[in-house]
Amino acid sequence: MTIAYRSLIALAIAAALAGCDTDVEPTVPKPDKPEPLVPAPAETFTTQIGDVMITATKEELVITSNTEDDKLASVESFKGIKFADAERFEHSDIVDLEGDIDATAFGDACPQLKTVSQIQSEDCLNLNIWRPVGVDADADLPVYVFIHGGDFEYGSGAEPLIQGDTVVAQGADEGNPFIYVTFNYRLGLLGSMWVDHEMGGNFGIGDQKRAMQWVNKNIDKFGGSTENVTLMGQGSGAMSVGILQQNDSKEPIAGEGGYFKRSIMQSNPYGFEYTSYKSAEKNSVSICEATKSAKTELADNSTKETLQDIMNAVPALEDILAPIVKLMPDEIETTFCLDDSLDVQKKLLLSEILDAQGTVLSNPLNKTLNWVSESLLTLMNGSVFLPSSTINDTPMANLLPFAPYNEHRRKPLCINDCELGYHFVSQPALNDLSVPTVIGNNEKESNTMSMLPTLTFLIQTILEVLPEDIDDGSFESISEDNRAVELAVWLQVDGNKQRVIDMVAAMSAEEIQAKIALDDDEIYAYDIVTQVFFGLGNSEMNNALLELEDYKPQSEKLLGGATQNMSEFKMLMNDMLFQAPARNQAIRSTENADVYAPVSMYHFAFKPSFNVWTYNTQGEDGDLDIGDLLKTFACISGACGGSELPFVFNKPYKLDGSEVSLSSKDQALMNDMSRLWFSDNLFTDYEYSQQQDNVLFVDGDGQITIEDDWDALFNESEDGSMPNGRLQGLNDLGLTLKYMPDYEVPNQN
């Protein structure tokens, strides 16, 4: 790739990031525009809520419509109300609504490694309420509660993009009044860390339950109905909603007698495998090491034992692995957590906790390298040499290292009451929905699905280093037929992970851009990436997927082959992680209407004129974040993760809170979609029917329609074995979530 060609690519990317589809035509005269409306300054006021006096804010704003002129409207906001207290690495307790409360400013954000406009502190469990002006306590208004996304690592309920002033003002003005709530929950290590405790270490999920408990206990005092609460979420927020829907935990909160009666899940990757209890326990050692709460002793070489177990489980690999294993010592210096490691971690400075988080798990390079390494372990799934409960069925959990872990395990040597686990005890994809639900995804969802861009990027980087080691004799080549195994084994060699990290750390943003913008002569190892993603132990499924015409690897030596492979990989991830499992949840809801909650499905295919992602998001100074850099480039081509949020909330903002200019199509869709999303019509008018396969469809022109035969028409397959659409085809072939042994494809009519 020439310097000139790379420069052209960089300019094209910069232009795409800046925006397109503008309505500016300088040669066409424009009619005179009326003077813009100017909202009045915010006013504080004090009101009685129950037995408490709260100082809140009345805010005026401009609301827009596709049928009327712009107008001014007002809402009341109650910000930063504390809903729970929590000590570090302890579960939170609800806080009563009492005393005189100043609710005129957002509270602190929960600690994270991203830039936010609020102060960050561990005293962060606060919520925000928007309601129409002048609501009486007995108004009994519908309530919407939104859980923010952010990979369980970042975000807050105060982000400009998800604030509720606009949608609440619109609803009140048009005879559809409701109350809207956002809240914070603990993130990163502080929100999810394995602990040996009856209630587990899913502290963030516990915080979410406390927030919903607080709403259930107090929202009627603000004029809301405790019997008409809709829980919403996007990304990891939608994943949280999926977990909170489950009724098999020790503290279920959904449905009859619970804290919410409906839900909306935007971009929930139902195909994601949450890490097991045993894996979470094993991973805690790296946290102990990073927080100086570990000890080192001479012990059996676990890597050697693992590779030996793989040889026993997969004899075909013995010739490959035996020479490597033979050179490894039987014992090495091994790290263990101190017996009082949790006490040590509780006493650390917050900065030390965040440093450990950033070094060990939040670093996107570490996440991805751990992912590739763990892919090798899945070869032992079902092996008699290692109980399956000790490893995950895929390496997927490295994608989101702070996602809640599955707390389920059994008491040893137990006969009765043997099941343990508190907040989260089974994979959501294995459970039915417990309340009426709207579920859907964006057209290019997988483009920004956490570490997918980083995985493809790092595979290329590793494949550049491997030949050097093979040439100088420091690593023995396996064969081109086993490139995925070769790559995973290479990462087991001491020092190789750090070599890759050092290489990438030395790259500039421009060099990373050039790597992403693949030249046709460069290798894009699609087959390797796919095998590594789902785990080398799922080779039967991997091979079956890659034999289908829609996902079949193209020769990377042919013109456009690498680019086509990239497109196929993203489509495969979209189908397997998002669309197929979400559609199956909808199908299951129609099997028995008396048992299952009704579901509505949507698909968002509109490409905004602006990119919702930015990449100067790390630390107080907004330094370059390589993970967000890759997501930003990946989001240029369409509706990716989070692209629908400005349209749901009618907010002209990016995810980082920076304001954007809108095209007329953007504004028109914002006006329509934000009104539909906060209405009963979203649930009543689009209910899914398996016979119709109907979907609420937001098309590329911003039109909202109902599309029947959605899979057959919009996910048309090139493979003769899938005549009714790719998603139905994956079901018929038994490939949907085949990596989850207990998953059952729903009955098909």
N, C-alpha and C positions, 0 to 999 in steps of 0.2 A: 504494500500500500504506500503510495507516494505521499510526501509531505503535503503537496497541493491537494491531493484527494482527501487526506485527513482534515485539512483545513476547511474544505468544502463541507465535509460531514459535520464538523464542529459548528460551522455557520448555520447549517440546516437545522441542527438540534437547537441552537440558540434561538433561531427564529420560531421553531415549534414551541419552545418553552415560553417564549414571550407571548404567544397567542396567535390565533388565526381566525378565519371566518368573521372578520370585523365588518361592520356595516358602513365604514367610512368610504365614500366615493367623492373625492375632492372636486371632480368636474361637474357634479350634479348639485344645483342649488337646493338648499334646504328651506322649508318654511320656518317662519319665526316660531320659536318655542316659548311657552309661557314661563314666567319666572319660577324657578324651583321652589318647592315648599320648604320652609325652614322650621324644624321642630323647636319647640320651646325648651329652655334648659330644664334638666331634671329637677324635681322637687322632692324633698324629704317630707314624710308625714309619720305620725305615730298613731297606731291603731291597736285595738284590743283583739287578740286572737286567743280564744278560750279565756283563761285567767291571766294571760301574759300580755304585757304591753311591748309591742315591737315597732321599732322605727324602721321604715321601709322607704322605697323610692317610687314616685310616679314618673314614668318616662314617656315622652311623646316621640313618635316616629312616623315616617312616611310609609304608607302601604300602597302597593301597586296592584293592578288588576288588568285582565285582558278585556274586560267589558265596561269598565268605568275609568274616569280620570283618577290620577293619584290623589290621595287624601291623607290628612293627618289623623292619627288615632293614638290612644294611650293605653298603657298597661301598668300594673303594679308589680314591682319585683321585690323579692325577699332573698337576700344573698348571704351566703356564708353562715347559714344556721347549722350549728353543731348537732349531729344526730347520734354520734357514738364516741366513746373513749377507747383507747387501746394502748397497751404497753407493747414495746417492740417484741415481735415473735410471740405474741399472745393474741387470743381472739378478742374481738371488740365487744363492748357492752353498750346497749342503747342508752342515750341521754334523754332525760325528760325535758319537755318544753316548759321552762320555768324562768322566773326572774325577768328583768328588763333586758331586752335583746336589741342590739344594734345590727340590723340586717341591710345596711346600705352599701356594703362593699363585699366583693368576693373574698372567701377565706383562702387560707394557704393551700397550695397544690401539694399533692403527695410527692415525696422525693423521687427524682428520676434524672436521667442523663441527657435530657433534652431541654431546649430553651422554652420557657413558658413565661407569661406576663406576670404571674403571681409569685409571691415568695414561696419557697418550698420548705416544708417542715414536716416532722412526723405527726404533728397535731393537725391533721389534714382532713379528718372525716366530717365534712360539712356538705350541705346541700343548698340548692337554689330553687326558688319557686317563682313562676310567672303566672299571674292571673288577670282576668279582666278588671277594669276599674269598678269599684263600688260593689263588689260581690258580698252578699250576705252569708252568714255562717251556715244557713240552711239551704243554700242554693243547690247542693247536690250535683255539682258539675262533674263531667267525665274528667279523668286524670290520666295523663301520659307521663311515664317515667322513662328517661333515656339513659342507657349505660354507654359511656364513651368507649371508643376503640383505642388502639395503640399497642397491639401485640402483648398486652399485659405488662408493658414496660413504661409507657408514657401516656400523656394526655391528662385532661381534667374536665370536670363538669362546667368550667367557666370558659372554655374555648369559644372564641367569637362565632365560629361556624355552627355551633350547636346550641347557642342561646335561643330562648323561646319567645323573645319579645315580638318578633314579626308574626309568627304563626298564631300566637295567642291574640294579638291585635286583629289580625284578619278574621279569625273565627268569631270573636266578639262582635265585630262590625257587621258580620253577615249572618247573625243569628245562630251561630254554632259555637257558643262559649265553652271553654274548657280550661283546665289548669295543667301546667307543664312543669316537670321537675327534672333536674340533673343533680348528680352527686359525684363525689370523689370516692375512690377505694384504693387500698394500698397496692403498690406496683412493684415489679422487679423482685428482688430477694425479700423485701419486706412484705410482699404480698403472697409469695409462694415459695416455701422452703420446707424440705422434709424435716419433720421433728417426730420424735418418739412420744406421741401424745394421743389420747383417745379421740380428740377432735381434729387431729391432723394439723398440717401446716398450710392449708389453703386459706390463708388469712384474708385475701382479697375477696374470695367468694363469701366468706363469713361477713365481711364488711357490707357486701351487696345485700345480704339478707337482713342485716341490721337497718340499712337504709329503707328497705321495703317494709320492715316492721315499723319503723318510725312513721313512714307515710300512712300505713294502715292505722296507726294509733292517733295521728294528728291531722291528717289532711282534711278531715271533715270540719275542723275549726277554721280552715281557710276557705270553706265553701265547696270542698270536693267530696266526691262519693267514694267511700271505701269499697263499694261493691261494683265499681265501674273503673277499674284501674287497668291500663294497658302498659305492659312493659316492653320497651323498645331497646334495640342495640344495633351497632354497626361493627363489623370486623370482630375483634376480640370481645366487644360488647355484645354482639349477636351470639358468639360462642357462650358467653356467660348466660344469656337468656336461655339457650339450649340446655345448659346445665341446671339452671334454676327451674326449668320445667319438669325435671325428673322427680318422680314421687317415690323413688326407692332409697332416698337418703334418710338419715336419722332426723332431719329437720326439713321436710318438704314445705314449700311455700306457695305452690301454684294451685289454681282451681278452687273448688268449693272449700271454704274454710281457710283459704290461703290469702296471700297478699296481692295477687293479680289474677285477672280473669281472661285476659287476651294478651297476645304478644305479636311483635313485629321483629323479624330477624333479617337484617340486611347484610348479606355477604357472610353467612355462616358456613365455613368449610366443614360440612358434616362428614367429609371423608378423612378428616384429621384424626390421627390416633394419639390420644393423650397418654403420657408416660405412666408406667405402672408404679405401684408402691415400691417394689424392690429396686427398680431402676432409679427412682427418685432418691432412695436411701443410698444407693451406690454413688450417685452423682454428688451427694452432699459432701463427699470427701474433698472434692476440688474447692468447695466453698470454705471448708475448714482450713485448707492449706492457704487460701488467699487471705483469710482473716486471722492468720497466726493462731489458730486454735487446733493445730494438728501436731502429731508426733511422727517421727520417722523411725522405722525399725527394719531390720533385715527379715525378709519374709519371702515366701514362694513367689516366683515371677508369674504374676497373673496373666501378662500378655503371652508368655510362653504356654501357659496352661490353656488359654483361650484358643490359640492357634492349634494346639494339640487336640483340643476338643473338636475344632472344626475339621481336622483331618479324620478324626474318628467318625464324625457325623457325615462327612462328604469324602469318601475314600479317593475319589477322582482327583482331589486336590493334593494328595499326599506327595506326589512327585514335585509339586510346585513349592509346597510349604516346608517339607522336611529339611531341605538345606538351610532355610532361614531359622527354623526352630533349633536345629542342631547347634548353631553358633550362639544361641542365647544362654545366659547363665541360669541355673536352677533357682537361685535366690538373688534378690536385688533389694536395694533400699526402697521401702514401701511406706506410703503415707497413710495414716489413720487419724480419724477425728479424736480429739481428747474426750475423756469421759464427761468433762464439764464444758465442752465446746460451746453449747448454747449459752451458758452463763457468760463466757468470755465474749461472745458475739453481742450479747445484750449491752455490754459495757463499752463497746467500741464507739468512737465518734461516728456520726452519720457519714462524714466524708470517707472514712475508712470502709464502711459498708458499701458505699457507692463505687469506690475505687475497686474493691473486690468484684463487685458486680460487673463493672466495665471491663476489667481485665480478663475475667474467667468466662462469663457467659454472654454479656451484652455485645461484645465485639463480634460483628458479623462474620469475620474471618474465622474466629474460633468456633462459632456456631456451625458454620458450614463444614469445616474440617472435622469436627466431632461427628457431624452427620455422615460424612463419607466413611470415617473409621467405623462407626457403629453399623453401617450397612453390612460390613463383613460379619458381624455377630449374628445377623438374622439367618445366616446359613445353618445355625444350630437350632432354629425353631423346630420343636417337636422331637428333638434329639433326646435319646435316653441318657446322654452324657450331661445334659443340663436341663433342669426343669424349665418349661416354657414360661412359667410365672416370673422367672428371674430376669427375662429380657423382654424387650418390646418386639412386636411383630414387624415393625418397620423402624427405620431411624428417624421418622418424621418429627418426633418430639424435640429434636435439636433445632427444628424450625422456629419453635416458640418455647425457649427454655424456661420462661416464667409463667407459662400456661398452667392452670391447675393440674395436679397429678391425681390419678385414680387411687383413692385411698383403700380400695378393697383388698383385703387379704384374709386368710383363715387362721384361726388360733391353732397352734401346733398340738397334735395329739388330743384333738377335741372331738366330741361326739354330738353335743347339743349346743345350740346358740353359738356357732363357730364363726359366723361372718363378722368381720370388723370393717370399720369405715364410717365416716360421719357425714361430711358435706357432699362428697362426690364419690360414688361407688360403682359406676359403670359407664361404658362409652355411650355418649348421647345417640350415636347412630343406631344403637341396638334398642333404643327405647322409642315408644310412641309419644306423640305430642299430647299434652294434658289439657291444653286450653286452645280455643280458636286462634289460629296463627296465620300471619302473612309471612311468607318466606320467599326469598329471591336473591338474585345475583346480578352482577354487571357483566357486560359482554366480554371484557378483557380482564376478568377478575384475577386470573393467575399471573398476569404480568407483574403485579406488585405483591403477590402472596408472600409476605415476609421475605424469606431468604432465597426464593427461586431465582431471581436475577443473579444473586451472589453465587449460587451453586453453579450455574452455567458458566459464569465468569471465572470461577476458581478452577473448574475442571480444565479449562483452556490453559490456565497458568501452570497447573501441575503437569499437564502433558508437555509443556515446554521444558520443564526441569527433568522429568523422568529420563529422556534419552541421554542427557548428560551423565547421569549416574550409571546407566547401562553401558555407555561407551567407555567410561573409566573403570568399569568393573566393580563399582561399589554396590550395585544392585543387579541381580540376575533377572533378565527378561523372562516373563512367563510365556506369553504368546499373544498375538493380536486377537485370538479368539477369547482371551480372558483378560481383556484390557481393564474391565471394571474391577476384577479381583486384584489385578496387578496394582492398580491405583490405590485400592484400599489397603493392601498389604504394605505398599511403599510408605503410606502414612503411619504405619505402626513402628517404623524404624525411628529410633531416637533422633530427635533434632529436625526431622523433615517437616513437621507442622510449622515449627518456628521459621524454617527457611522460606516457606510460602508466605507466611505473615510478613517477614522482612521484605520480601520482594514486592508485595502489594503496597506496603507502607511507603516504599520509596517511589511509587508511581504518583504522577500528578493527575489532576482531574482530566486533563486533556488526553493523557495516555490511557486512562480508563475508558474515556469516550471512544477512543480509537479501537480499543479491544472489543467494546460492545458492538460497534459498527463493523461487523465482520466482512472482511474481503472474501470473495468467492474462493480464493486459494487457501484460506485459513481453515483449520480443522475445528468443526463444531461437533463434539463427540456426543451426538444425540442418544445413541444406544447406551453409552456409558452413563450419561446423566439419568436416563430413565431407570436403568437397573439400580444405580446408587440411590435414587430417590425412594423407591419402594422397598429397597433392601435386596441384597443378593440372594437371600433365602426365599424370595418370592419369584424365582426365575421362571417357573411354569406360567404364572400370570404375566410376567414381563414379556416373555416370548410370545404368548398368545396375543397380547396387545400390539406388539410391534409387527405381527404378521398381518394385521388388519390394514387395508389400503389407506384408511384415514390417518393412521399413525406410523405407517411403515417408513423406516429411515431411507432417505435418498442418498445416492452417492455424493459425497462431499467434494468430489473432484469435478463433478459436472457443474455447469454454469447455473447458479442459483440454488444448488443443492443444499448448501449450508443454511441459507436463508429459509428455505422451505422446511428444513428440519427444525429450525427454531420455531417456526409457526406451528408445526405439528406438535412439538413438545408442549407449547403453551395451550393448545387445544386439548391435548390429552390431560393435562393438569386441570384445566377448567372442567372437563367432563367428569373426571374421576373424583376430584376433591369437592367440587361445588355442585354442578348441575345434576348429575345422575343421582347422588344421594339425596339432594333436596327434592327432586321430583319424586323419588321413592317415598319420602315422608308424606308428600301430597297424595300419592297413590294409596298408601296405607290408610290414610284418613278416610278414604271412600269405601274401604272394604266392609265396614260396619258402622253406619252413621250413629247407631245407638251407643257405641263403645268409644269410637275415636272422635277427637275434636276436629271440626272442619278446618280446611286449609285453603288459603288463596296463594297462588304463585305469581310472581312478577319477574320480568326480565328487562333490564335497563341497558339499552343499546345506543343511547344518545352520546355523541362525543362533544363535550363542551368546547367552547372556543378558547379555554384556558386550561392549564395543567394544575390540578389540585395539589400536586406534590412539589416540595422544594427540598434542598439538601444542606443548606447552612443552618442546621437545627441542633447542633450538639453543644452542650455546655453553656455557660453564662454569656459567652461572647459570640455564640452562634457559629462555631467552627464547622468545617466540612464533616458531614457524617456519610461515610462511604455506603452504608446500607441505604440511606435515603437518596444518595446520589444515583445509585443503580435503579431504585424504584422510580425516580424522576424521569430518567431516560426511558425506562420501560413503559411509562404512562403516556408517552407522546402519541401513541398510535390509536387510542380509543378510550372507552369507558372502563377504567381500571378500578382497583379497590378505593373506595371513598369518593368516586366521581359523582355519585348521586346525592351526597350530603348537601351541597349548596342548593339543590333543587327541592329536597325534602324540607329544608328550613327557610327557603327563600332568602339566602344569605350570600352576598357576592364576595366570598372569602376563600382562600386556600386553607389547607389543613393547618398551616402554621399561623393563621390569623391575619395574613397580609391580604389587602383588598385587591380585587381584580376588576377589570372593565368587562362589561357584558355585551354580547351580541343581542340582537332582537330575538333570536331563537332561544338563547339562554333565558332571557327575562320572561318570555312567554311560557316556557316550560316550568320555570320556577313558580310563576303565578298559579299554574294549573296543578302541578304535582304537590305543592305544599298544602293546597286546600284539600286535595283528595286524601293525602296521607293522614290527616288529622280529622277524619270523618268516618262515620259508620259505614259509608258506602264502600270503603276499601275492603271491609270484611263481608258485606252482604252481596255486593254486585259482581264479585269475581271468584266466587267459591269454585274450587277445582273439581272437575269431573273427569274420571279416568277415561270414560267413553269419548269425551270431547277433547281431552288433553288441552284444556284452555288455559291461557296465560295472559295476565295483564302485561301488555307489551308497550314499552316506551321506545319508539323507533328512532332511527338516525336523524329524522327531521323534527324530533321533539313532539310527535303526535302520540297520544295515549289511546291505545285500542285494545280490544280483546281478540286474541288470535287462537283459533281452534287448530287441532292437529299440529301443535307447536313443534314437537320433536321431529315429526316427519317432514315438515316444511322448512323449519329454521335450523335443524341440526341434521340435514340430509347427509347420508353416508355414501361414500364411494365404493363401499364393500358390499358385495352381493349377499353376505350373511346378515346384514343389518338393514333390511328394506324399509323398516318403519321408523328410522331415525337412529342416530348414534347412541342415545341414552337408552332407548328401548333395546337396541342391539346389545349393549353391554349387559343389560339384565338377562336377555335371552341366552347369551353365551356364558352366563354365570361369572362374569368378570367384575361387576360392580362391587367394590369393597371386598374383593376376594382375600385381601391381606388381613381382614378381620375374621378369624375362624368362626365366630359365632354369628356373623351377619347373615340374615336371610332376606333374599330378594322378595318383595311383596308379591302376593298373588296377582296375576295379570289376566284381564279379560280380553 
